[in-house]
C-alpha cells in the first residue's frame, strides 16, 4: 500500500471508529473531501453543518448546499453571529479563536440535539505551519480533526479528491472574508460587503484564486492573484475595468501585490515573538 492509500485507509478507520459524525462543512476542498469520505465510511450516520454569516459569501453557501445535496447528506445551516461577539469587530489577532469558539459551540449543541455523534472539522497538517488560533478553540471544544489525524496535506487532499471524481479537487482556496482585514482594522457589515463585491467582480472576470485585502480604512484595496494571472490583470483593458469597479465600491487606490496570492498574508505583520505567544495562548 502506498503512502497516500495508507493515509486514506487511516482516515476511513478514524471515521468508522467515531460511529456517527457531524461535519463542519464550508464547501471548500478539505471539508468537501471530509464530508464525502465520512459518507462513504458511515452512510446515513453523517450530518453536514454550515455556518451562515456575512463573512461567508452566498456563492460559497450555495456551493455547499449543492455538494451536500449531490452526495445525499443531510445539510443544516446554523447562523453565526461573529460580529456580535465582544471584541470581534476590532479584529484582534485572536479573531479566529473568537469566531470558531462561537460557531463550534453552536455546532456541538446542534449535534447533541440531532444525535449527530462526534463533531469533526477539516483542517489538515499544512494548517499547523501557520498562525491558526481557531485550532485552539477546536481543541478546547473537543472537536476532532480526522484529516490531521490521518496526516494529510492539502496537496494530498486535492489528489485524492480528483481520484474520487470530486469537482472540488481544484477549487481555489477560500477563507472567511474577515481574513481580508489587517489586525486592528475594524470589521463591519458594510466593509464585508465591499470586499465580497470586489472579489466577486474578479471571479466573474475569470480570475480563479483571488484575495482583496482591505487597508487604510478602506482607501486601499490590495489584490492578490496567482502569478500566472499577473499579465492578465496588468492588461490595459482589464486594469481599467478593475480600477473603475473598485472605485465604485469606495476604494481610492487599487494595488496589485507583487508576491501574488498566499495564505496567511495578514499574519506577516505579526512580530515573531508575539506570534509564538499568541499561538500558545499566552
QUIQUIBEL-V759069 format. One record per run of one state. SS is the DSSP state (2 for helix, 1 for strand, 0 for the rest). FROM is the first residue (numbers start at 1). LEN is the number of residues. If there is no record, write none. Layout:
<<SS,FROM,LEN> <SS,FROM,LEN>>
//
This chain:
<<0,1,2> <2,3,16> <0,19,2> <1,21,4> <0,25,4> <2,29,14> <0,43,3> <1,46,7> <0,53,5> <2,58,14> <0,72,2> <1,74,6> <0,80,2> <2,82,3> <0,85,3> <2,88,3> <0,91,4> <2,95,20> <0,115,3> <1,118,3> <0,121,4> <2,125,5> <0,130,4> <2,134,7> <0,141,3> <1,144,1> <0,145,1> <2,146,4> <0,150,4> <2,154,10> <0,164,3> <2,167,4> <0,171,6> <2,177,4> <1,181,1> <0,182,7> <2,189,16> <0,205,5> <1,210,6> <2,216,3> <0,219,1> <1,220,6> <0,226,1> <2,227,8> <0,235,1> <2,236,13> <0,249,4> <1,253,4> <0,257,8> <2,265,5> <0,270,2> <2,272,9> <0,281,2>>
//
